[in-house]
Amino acid sequence: MDIPAFPNGFDSWHKTHFEVVEALCYLRDLEETRQTKNFAEMLNRSATEDLYQLAKTLTDRFEEQARELPRTRTLFEEIEDFVAGEIKQKAQ
């Protein structure tokens, strides 16, 4: 696994990563309410290696972009919109 560059320092990267994971879980929860799942499928909510990598990639990308953008909303709001946009792009 590649080591992030931490363009805004480790503390910033760490906070961003936490919020990216929160946003991914939030978006997953929204999507799950639209799908019928059996009990066993609902219990198995652990992440996959792909999801771990996605969280890291999105964190690195957000941190790189955040160096140049002033924050006008909470960190979670900024990241939630960013993650939703990135997921939408991947789906197309």
C-alpha positions as CSV (number, residue, x, y, z in Angstrom):
1,M,0.0,0.0,0.0
2,D,1.3,3.4,-0.9
3,I,2.1,5.8,1.9
4,P,0.1,9.1,1.6
5,A,2.0,12.3,1.0
6,F,0.0,14.2,3.7
7,P,0.0,17.5,1.8
8,N,-1.7,19.2,4.7
9,G,0.0,17.2,7.5
10,F,-0.9,13.9,9.1
11,D,-3.6,15.4,11.5
12,S,-5.5,16.9,8.5
13,W,-5.2,13.6,6.5
14,H,-6.3,11.6,9.6
15,K,-9.4,13.8,10.1
16,T,-10.2,13.7,6.4
17,H,-9.9,9.9,6.3
18,F,-12.2,9.5,9.2
19,E,-14.8,11.7,7.6
20,V,-14.4,9.9,4.2
21,V,-15.1,6.6,5.9
22,E,-18.1,8.2,7.7
23,A,-19.4,9.5,4.3
24,L,-18.9,6.1,2.6
25,C,-20.8,4.4,5.4
26,Y,-23.6,7.0,5.3
27,L,-24.0,6.7,1.6
28,R,-23.9,2.9,1.9
29,D,-26.7,3.1,4.5
30,L,-28.8,5.2,2.2
31,E,-28.3,2.8,-0.7
32,E,-29.1,-0.3,1.5
33,T,-32.5,1.1,2.4
34,R,-33.4,0.9,-1.3
35,Q,-32.4,-2.7,-1.6
36,T,-34.0,-5.8,-0.1
37,K,-31.5,-7.9,1.8
38,N,-31.8,-11.0,3.9
39,F,-30.7,-11.1,7.5
40,A,-27.3,-12.7,6.8
41,E,-26.5,-10.0,4.2
42,M,-27.4,-7.2,6.6
43,L,-25.1,-8.7,9.3
44,N,-22.2,-8.8,6.9
45,R,-21.3,-5.1,6.8
46,S,-17.6,-5.5,6.9
47,A,-15.5,-3.6,4.4
48,T,-13.5,-5.2,1.6
49,E,-10.0,-4.4,0.5
50,D,-11.5,-2.5,-2.4
51,L,-13.4,-0.3,0.0
52,Y,-10.3,0.3,2.1
53,Q,-8.4,1.4,-1.0
54,L,-11.3,3.6,-2.1
55,A,-11.3,5.4,1.3
56,K,-7.6,6.0,1.1
57,T,-7.7,7.2,-2.6
58,L,-10.6,9.6,-1.8
59,T,-8.8,10.9,1.3
60,D,-5.6,11.5,-0.7
61,R,-7.6,13.2,-3.5
62,F,-9.6,15.4,-1.1
63,E,-6.5,16.4,0.8
64,E,-4.7,17.4,-2.4
65,Q,-7.7,19.5,-3.5
66,A,-8.3,21.0,0.0
67,R,-4.9,22.8,-0.1
68,E,-6.3,25.3,-2.6
69,L,-10.0,25.6,-1.5
70,P,-11.3,27.7,1.4
71,R,-13.7,25.8,3.6
72,T,-17.2,27.4,3.7
73,R,-19.0,24.5,5.4
74,T,-18.2,21.8,7.9
75,L,-15.6,19.3,7.0
76,F,-18.1,16.5,6.9
77,E,-20.4,18.5,4.6
78,E,-17.5,19.2,2.2
79,I,-16.4,15.6,2.2
80,E,-19.9,14.2,1.9
81,D,-20.5,16.1,-1.3
82,F,-17.0,15.2,-2.6
83,V,-17.4,11.5,-1.9
84,A,-20.9,11.5,-3.4
85,G,-19.6,13.2,-6.5
86,E,-16.7,10.8,-6.8
87,I,-18.9,7.7,-6.4
88,K,-21.3,9.1,-9.0
89,Q,-18.5,9.5,-11.5
90,K,-17.3,6.0,-10.9
91,A,-20.7,4.6,-11.5
92,Q,-21.0,6.3,-14.9
